[in-house]
């Protein structure tokens, strides 16, 4: 499914689900664990630390991530994952 939000929306994922965003989409991991999903480097920008993370790297809870290249996002690696999302995104 595809959605868009100009303010943060709470998205709940289950293990194995992937959330990908368009350019400028932001993600804030709140509950559970997730890893970065991307086809090439850089994966996501960690705006909290001012660093980048690549495919397979774990996201840190309460850090704000931005997709600066299309089809970047995260994959849920816990039974329940809750992510605050702003921008256009798809869940698969």
N, CA, C and O atoms as a GROMACS GRO file, in nm:
protein
  368
    1UNK      N    1   0.084  -0.119   0.000
    1UNK     CA    2   0.000   0.000   0.000
    1UNK      C    3   0.088   0.124   0.000
    1UNK      O    4   0.204   0.119   0.042
    2UNK      N    5   0.034   0.234  -0.046
    2UNK     CA    6   0.107   0.360  -0.055
    2UNK      C    7   0.031   0.467   0.020
    2UNK      O    8  -0.092   0.473   0.013
    3UNK      N    9   0.104   0.553   0.090
    3UNK     CA   10   0.042   0.662   0.166
    3UNK      C   11   0.132   0.783   0.166
    3UNK      O   12   0.250   0.775   0.129
    4UNK      N   13   0.076   0.895   0.207
    4UNK     CA   14   0.153   1.018   0.219
    4UNK      C   15   0.100   1.098   0.336
    4UNK      O   16  -0.021   1.101   0.360
    5UNK      N   17   0.190   1.163   0.409
    5UNK     CA   18   0.149   1.243   0.523
    5UNK      C   19   0.238   1.365   0.535
    5UNK      O   20   0.361   1.353   0.532
    6UNK      N   21   0.178   1.484   0.548
    6UNK     CA   22   0.257   1.606   0.565
    6UNK      C   23   0.297   1.624   0.712
    6UNK      O   24   0.390   1.700   0.742
    7UNK      N   25   0.228   1.555   0.802
    7UNK     CA   26   0.270   1.550   0.942
    7UNK      C   27   0.305   1.405   0.971
    7UNK      O   28   0.278   1.316   0.890
    8UNK      N   29   0.364   1.380   1.086
    8UNK     CA   30   0.403   1.243   1.117
    8UNK      C   31   0.282   1.153   1.137
    8UNK      O   32   0.185   1.190   1.203
    9UNK      N   33   0.289   1.032   1.078
    9UNK     CA   34   0.185   0.930   1.094
    9UNK      C   35   0.250   0.808   1.156
    9UNK      O   36   0.364   0.775   1.124
   10UNK      N   37   0.179   0.741   1.246
   10UNK     CA   38   0.229   0.619   1.308
   10UNK      C   39   0.198   0.500   1.217
   10UNK      O   40   0.082   0.476   1.182
   11UNK      N   41   0.302   0.426   1.179
   11UNK     CA   42   0.288   0.309   1.094
   11UNK      C   43   0.335   0.187   1.173
   11UNK      O   44   0.445   0.188   1.228
   12UNK      N   45   0.251   0.083   1.178
   12UNK     CA   46   0.287  -0.040   1.248
   12UNK      C   47   0.321  -0.147   1.145
   12UNK      O   48   0.244  -0.174   1.053
   13UNK      N   49   0.438  -0.209   1.162
   13UNK     CA   50   0.485  -0.314   1.073
   13UNK      C   51   0.501  -0.443   1.152
   13UNK      O   52   0.516  -0.441   1.274
   14UNK      N   53   0.498  -0.556   1.081
   14UNK     CA   54   0.529  -0.685   1.141
   14UNK      C   55   0.660  -0.734   1.080
   14UNK      O   56   0.704  -0.685   0.976
   15UNK      N   57   0.721  -0.831   1.144
   15UNK     CA   58   0.851  -0.882   1.101
   15UNK      C   59   0.851  -0.917   0.952
   15UNK      O   60   0.762  -0.987   0.904
   16UNK      N   61   0.951  -0.866   0.881
   16UNK     CA   62   0.965  -0.893   0.738
   16UNK      C   63   0.904  -0.788   0.648
   16UNK      O   64   0.936  -0.784   0.529
   17UNK      N   65   0.815  -0.704   0.700
   17UNK     CA   66   0.756  -0.599   0.618
   17UNK      C   67   0.858  -0.489   0.592
   17UNK      O   68   0.943  -0.461   0.675
   18UNK      N   69   0.847  -0.429   0.474
   18UNK     CA   70   0.939  -0.323   0.433
   18UNK      C   71   0.862  -0.194   0.411
   18UNK      O   72   0.754  -0.193   0.351
   19UNK      N   73   0.919  -0.085   0.462
   19UNK     CA   74   0.865   0.049   0.442
   19UNK      C   75   0.968   0.127   0.363
   19UNK      O   76   1.082   0.143   0.408
   20UNK      N   77   0.929   0.178   0.244
   20UNK     CA   78   1.020   0.256   0.161
   20UNK      C   79   0.960   0.393   0.135
   20UNK      O   80   0.838   0.406   0.120
   21UNK      N   81   1.045   0.495   0.130
   21UNK     CA   82   0.997   0.631   0.112
   21UNK      C   83   1.048   0.696  -0.014
   21UNK      O   84   1.149   0.653  -0.071
   22UNK      N   85   0.978   0.799  -0.057
   22UNK     CA   86   1.024   0.883  -0.166
   22UNK      C   87   1.131   0.977  -0.114
   22UNK      O   88   1.157   0.982   0.006
   23UNK      N   89   1.193   1.051  -0.203
   23UNK     CA   90   1.296   1.147  -0.164
   23UNK      C   91   1.236   1.247  -0.065
   23UNK      O   92   1.131   1.306  -0.091
   24UNK      N   93   1.304   1.266   0.047
   24UNK     CA   94   1.259   1.360   0.150
   24UNK      C   95   1.175   1.299   0.259
   24UNK      O   96   1.143   1.366   0.357
   25UNK      N   97   1.138   1.173   0.246
   25UNK     CA   98   1.060   1.106   0.350
   25UNK      C   99   1.145   1.089   0.476
   25UNK      O  100   1.266   1.069   0.468
   26UNK      N  101   1.078   1.096   0.591
   26UNK     CA  102   1.148   1.085   0.719
   26UNK      C  103   1.090   0.970   0.800
   26UNK      O  104   0.970   0.944   0.796
   27UNK      N  105   1.177   0.901   0.875
   27UNK     CA  106   1.137   0.786   0.956
   27UNK      C  107   1.195   0.800   1.097
   27UNK      O  108   1.311   0.837   1.114
   28UNK      N  109   1.114   0.769   1.197
   28UNK     CA  110   1.158   0.771   1.336
   28UNK      C  111   1.114   0.640   1.400
   28UNK      O  112   0.995   0.620   1.426
   29UNK      N  113   1.210   0.551   1.426
   29UNK     CA  114   1.180   0.421   1.487
   29UNK      C  115   1.145   0.440   1.634
   29UNK      O  116   1.223   0.497   1.710
   30UNK      N  117   1.026   0.394   1.675
   30UNK     CA  118   0.980   0.412   1.813
   30UNK      C  119   0.977   0.281   1.890
   30UNK      O  120   1.015   0.278   2.007
   31UNK      N  121   0.932   0.172   1.827
   31UNK     CA  122   0.917   0.043   1.895
   31UNK      C  123   0.973  -0.067   1.807
   31UNK      O  124   0.952  -0.066   1.686
   32UNK      N  125   1.044  -0.162   1.866
   32UNK     CA  126   1.096  -0.276   1.792
   32UNK      C  127   1.231  -0.249   1.731
   32UNK      O  128   1.302  -0.156   1.770
   33UNK      N  129   1.268  -0.333   1.634
   33UNK     CA  130   1.396  -0.320   1.565
   33UNK      C  131   1.375  -0.325   1.415
   33UNK      O  132   1.280  -0.386   1.365
   34UNK      N  133   1.466  -0.259   1.343
   34UNK     CA  134   1.457  -0.253   1.198
   34UNK      C  135   1.595  -0.231   1.140
   34UNK      O  136   1.684  -0.178   1.206
   35UNK      N  137   1.612  -0.271   1.014
   35UNK     CA  138   1.738  -0.250   0.943
   35UNK      C  139   1.713  -0.166   0.818
   35UNK      O  140   1.603  -0.165   0.763
   36UNK      N  141   1.817  -0.098   0.775
   36UNK     CA  142   1.811  -0.014   0.656
   36UNK      C  143   1.798  -0.100   0.530
   36UNK      O  144   1.861  -0.205   0.519
   37UNK      N  145   1.715  -0.054   0.437
   37UNK     CA  146   1.697  -0.120   0.307
   37UNK      C  147   1.734  -0.020   0.198
   37UNK      O  148   1.677   0.089   0.190
   38UNK      N  149   1.831  -0.059   0.113
   38UNK     CA  150   1.868   0.025  -0.001
   38UNK      C  151   1.944  -0.060  -0.102
   38UNK      O  152   2.004  -0.161  -0.067
   39UNK      N  153   1.940  -0.016  -0.228
   39UNK     CA  154   2.007  -0.089  -0.335
   39UNK      C  155   2.154  -0.051  -0.346
   39UNK      O  156   2.234  -0.128  -0.401
   40UNK      N  157   2.191   0.067  -0.295
   40UNK     CA  158   2.328   0.115  -0.303
   40UNK      C  159   2.354   0.210  -0.186
   40UNK      O  160   2.265   0.236  -0.105
   41UNK      N  161   2.475   0.260  -0.177
   41UNK     CA  162   2.511   0.352  -0.068
   41UNK      C  163   2.497   0.496  -0.117
   41UNK      O  164   2.522   0.520  -0.235
   42UNK      N  165   2.460   0.590  -0.035
   42UNK     CA  166   2.419   0.572   0.104
   42UNK      C  167   2.276   0.519   0.112
   42UNK      O  168   2.198   0.533   0.018
   43UNK      N  169   2.245   0.458   0.226
   43UNK     CA  170   2.110   0.408   0.248
   43UNK      C  171   2.020   0.520   0.298
   43UNK      O  172   1.945   0.580   0.221
   44UNK      N  173   2.028   0.547   0.427
   44UNK     CA  174   1.950   0.654   0.489
   44UNK      C  175   2.045   0.752   0.558
   44UNK      O  176   2.154   0.715   0.599
   45UNK      N  177   2.001   0.876   0.569
   45UNK     CA  178   2.075   0.977   0.644
   45UNK      C  179   2.020   0.978   0.786
   45UNK      O  180   1.900   0.996   0.806
   46UNK      N  181   2.107   0.960   0.884
   46UNK     CA  182   2.069   0.972   1.026
   46UNK      C  183   2.085   1.119   1.061
   46UNK      O  184   2.195   1.164   1.092
   47UNK      N  185   1.975   1.195   1.056
   47UNK     CA  186   1.983   1.338   1.080
   47UNK      C  187   2.011   1.370   1.227
   47UNK      O  188   2.053   1.481   1.259
   48UNK      N  189   1.988   1.275   1.316
   48UNK     CA  190   2.018   1.295   1.458
   48UNK      C  191   2.169   1.302   1.479
   48UNK      O  192   2.218   1.388   1.553
   49UNK      N  193   2.244   1.211   1.414
   49UNK     CA  194   2.389   1.204   1.429
   49UNK      C  195   2.464   1.277   1.318
   49UNK      O  196   2.582   1.308   1.333
   50UNK      N  197   2.395   1.305   1.208
   50UNK     CA  198   2.462   1.365   1.093
   50UNK      C  199   2.549   1.265   1.018
   50UNK      O  200   2.651   1.302   0.961
   51UNK      N  201   2.507   1.137   1.019
   51UNK     CA  202   2.582   1.032   0.953
   51UNK      C  203   2.493   0.960   0.852
   51UNK      O  204   2.375   0.994   0.838
   52UNK      N  205   2.549   0.862   0.783
   52UNK     CA  206   2.471   0.779   0.692
   52UNK      C  207   2.477   0.634   0.739
   52UNK      O  208   2.572   0.593   0.806
   53UNK      N  209   2.373   0.558   0.705
   53UNK     CA  210   2.376   0.414   0.730
   53UNK      C  211   2.347   0.344   0.598
   53UNK      O  212   2.276   0.396   0.512
   54UNK      N  213   2.402   0.226   0.583
   54UNK     CA  214   2.389   0.150   0.459
   54UNK      C  215   2.300   0.028   0.478
   54UNK      O  216   2.259  -0.002   0.590
   55UNK      N  217   2.271  -0.040   0.370
   55UNK     CA  218   2.183  -0.158   0.371
   55UNK      C  219   2.228  -0.257   0.477
   55UNK      O  220   2.346  -0.290   0.488
   56UNK      N  221   2.132  -0.305   0.556
   56UNK     CA  222   2.158  -0.405   0.658
   56UNK      C  223   2.194  -0.348   0.795
   56UNK      O  224   2.191  -0.421   0.894
   57UNK      N  225   2.228  -0.221   0.801
   57UNK     CA  226   2.262  -0.159   0.930
   57UNK      C  227   2.136  -0.139   1.014
   57UNK      O  228   2.030  -0.107   0.960
   58UNK      N  229   2.148  -0.157   1.143
   58UNK     CA  230   2.035  -0.139   1.235
   58UNK      C  231   2.004   0.008   1.256
   58UNK      O  232   2.095   0.091   1.268
   59UNK      N  233   1.875   0.041   1.260
   59UNK     CA  234   1.832   0.175   1.294
   59UNK      C  235   1.834   0.189   1.446
   59UNK      O  236   1.812   0.091   1.518
   60UNK      N  237   1.858   0.310   1.494
   60UNK     CA  238   1.860   0.340   1.637
   60UNK      C  239   1.726   0.401   1.675
   60UNK      O  240   1.677   0.493   1.608
   61UNK      N  241   1.666   0.351   1.782
   61UNK     CA  242   1.538   0.407   1.828
   61UNK      C  243   1.553   0.556   1.857
   61UNK      O  244   1.656   0.602   1.907
   62UNK      N  245   1.448   0.629   1.824
   62UNK     CA  246   1.437   0.773   1.849
   62UNK      C  247   1.536   0.858   1.770
   62UNK      O  248   1.558   0.974   1.805
   63UNK      N  249   1.596   0.802   1.665
   63UNK     CA  250   1.677   0.881   1.572
   63UNK      C  251   1.591   0.909   1.450
   63UNK      O  252   1.512   0.826   1.408
   64UNK      N  253   1.609   1.028   1.393
   64UNK     CA  254   1.533   1.068   1.275
   64UNK      C  255   1.617   1.038   1.151
   64UNK      O  256   1.730   1.084   1.139
   65UNK      N  257   1.559   0.961   1.058
   65UNK     CA  258   1.626   0.922   0.934
   65UNK      C  259   1.555   0.986   0.816
   65UNK      O  260   1.434   1.005   0.818
   66UNK      N  261   1.633   1.020   0.711
   66UNK     CA  262   1.576   1.078   0.590
   66UNK      C  263   1.622   0.999   0.468
   66UNK      O  264   1.738   0.958   0.458
   67UNK      N  265   1.528   0.979   0.375
   67UNK     CA  266   1.560   0.916   0.246
   67UNK      C  267   1.594   1.029   0.149
   67UNK      O  268   1.509   1.112   0.118
   68UNK      N  269   1.717   1.031   0.100
   68UNK     CA  270   1.757   1.135   0.004
   68UNK      C  271   1.767   1.079  -0.137
   68UNK      O  272   1.794   1.153  -0.232
   69UNK      N  273   1.744   0.949  -0.150
   69UNK     CA  274   1.740   0.880  -0.279
   69UNK      C  275   1.615   0.792  -0.277
   69UNK      O  276   1.582   0.734  -0.173
   70UNK      N  277   1.545   0.781  -0.390
   70UNK     CA  278   1.423   0.700  -0.398
   70UNK      C  279   1.447   0.554  -0.357
   70UNK      O  280   1.557   0.501  -0.372
   71UNK      N  281   1.341   0.491  -0.308
   71UNK     CA  282   1.341   0.349  -0.270
   71UNK      C  283   1.435   0.314  -0.156
   71UNK      O  284   1.492   0.205  -0.153
   72UNK      N  285   1.452   0.405  -0.062
   72UNK     CA  286   1.528   0.379   0.059
   72UNK      C  287   1.427   0.362   0.171
   72UNK      O  288   1.319   0.421   0.168
   73UNK      N  289   1.462   0.281   0.271
   73UNK     CA  290   1.369   0.264   0.381
   73UNK      C  291   1.421   0.168   0.485
   73UNK      O  292   1.541   0.162   0.513
   74UNK      N  293   1.328   0.092   0.542
   74UNK     CA  294   1.363   0.001   0.650
   74UNK      C  295   1.282  -0.127   0.642
   74UNK      O  296   1.174  -0.131   0.584
   75UNK      N  297   1.337  -0.231   0.703
   75UNK     CA  298   1.270  -0.361   0.709
   75UNK      C  299   1.256  -0.398   0.856
   75UNK      O  300   1.353  -0.397   0.932
   76UNK      N  301   1.134  -0.432   0.895
   76UNK     CA  302   1.106  -0.471   1.034
   76UNK      C  303   1.175  -0.601   1.067
   76UNK      O  304   1.165  -0.698   0.991
   77UNK      N  305   1.245  -0.604   1.181
   77UNK     CA  306   1.313  -0.728   1.222
   77UNK      C  307   1.265  -0.774   1.360
   77UNK      O  308   1.330  -0.856   1.424
   78UNK      N  309   1.152  -0.720   1.405
   78UNK     CA  310   1.088  -0.763   1.529
   78UNK      C  311   0.941  -0.792   1.499
   78UNK      O  312   0.890  -0.750   1.395
   79UNK      N  313   0.875  -0.864   1.588
   79UNK     CA  314   0.735  -0.901   1.566
   79UNK      C  315   0.646  -0.779   1.545
   79UNK      O  316   0.558  -0.780   1.460
   80UNK      N  317   0.670  -0.675   1.622
   80UNK     CA  318   0.595  -0.550   1.609
   80UNK      C  319   0.693  -0.433   1.604
   80UNK      O  320   0.778  -0.418   1.692
   81UNK      N  321   0.680  -0.352   1.500
   81UNK     CA  322   0.765  -0.233   1.484
   81UNK      C  323   0.673  -0.115   1.460
   81UNK      O  324   0.582  -0.120   1.378
   82UNK      N  325   0.699  -0.007   1.533
   82UNK     CA  326   0.621   0.116   1.515
   82UNK      C  327   0.716   0.227   1.473
   82UNK      O  328   0.817   0.252   1.538
   83UNK      N  329   0.679   0.293   1.361
   83UNK     CA  330   0.762   0.396   1.302
   83UNK      C  331   0.676   0.520   1.278
   83UNK      O  332   0.565   0.510   1.226
   84UNK      N  333   0.729   0.635   1.316
   84UNK     CA  334   0.665   0.762   1.279
   84UNK      C  335   0.720   0.797   1.141
   84UNK      O  336   0.841   0.796   1.120
   85UNK      N  337   0.630   0.829   1.047
   85UNK     CA  338   0.670   0.855   0.909
   85UNK      C  339   0.609   0.986   0.862
   85UNK      O  340   0.491   1.015   0.886
   86UNK      N  341   0.693   1.066   0.793
   86UNK     CA  342   0.643   1.189   0.730
   86UNK      C  343   0.689   1.186   0.585
   86UNK      O  344   0.807   1.165   0.557
   87UNK      N  345   0.597   1.207   0.493
   87UNK     CA  346   0.626   1.203   0.350
   87UNK      C  347   0.554   1.089   0.283
   87UNK      O  348   0.469   1.024   0.344
   88UNK      N  349   0.588   1.064   0.157
   88UNK     CA  350   0.526   0.957   0.080
   88UNK      C  351   0.602   0.828   0.101
   88UNK      O  352   0.725   0.826   0.096
   89UNK      N  353   0.528   0.718   0.125
   89UNK     CA  354   0.592   0.591   0.153
   89UNK      C  355   0.503   0.475   0.107
   89UNK      O  356   0.383   0.491   0.086
   90UNK      N  357   0.565   0.358   0.093
   90UNK     CA  358   0.492   0.235   0.062
   90UNK      C  359   0.531   0.128   0.163
   90UNK      O  360   0.643   0.128   0.214
   91UNK      N  361   0.437   0.038   0.191
   91UNK     CA  362   0.461  -0.075   0.279
   91UNK      C  363   0.437  -0.201   0.198
   91UNK      O  364   0.334  -0.214   0.132
   92UNK      N  365   0.531  -0.294   0.205
   92UNK     CA  366   0.515  -0.421   0.134
   92UNK      C  367   0.563  -0.536   0.221
   92UNK      O  368   0.558  -0.652   0.179
   0.00000   0.00000   0.00000
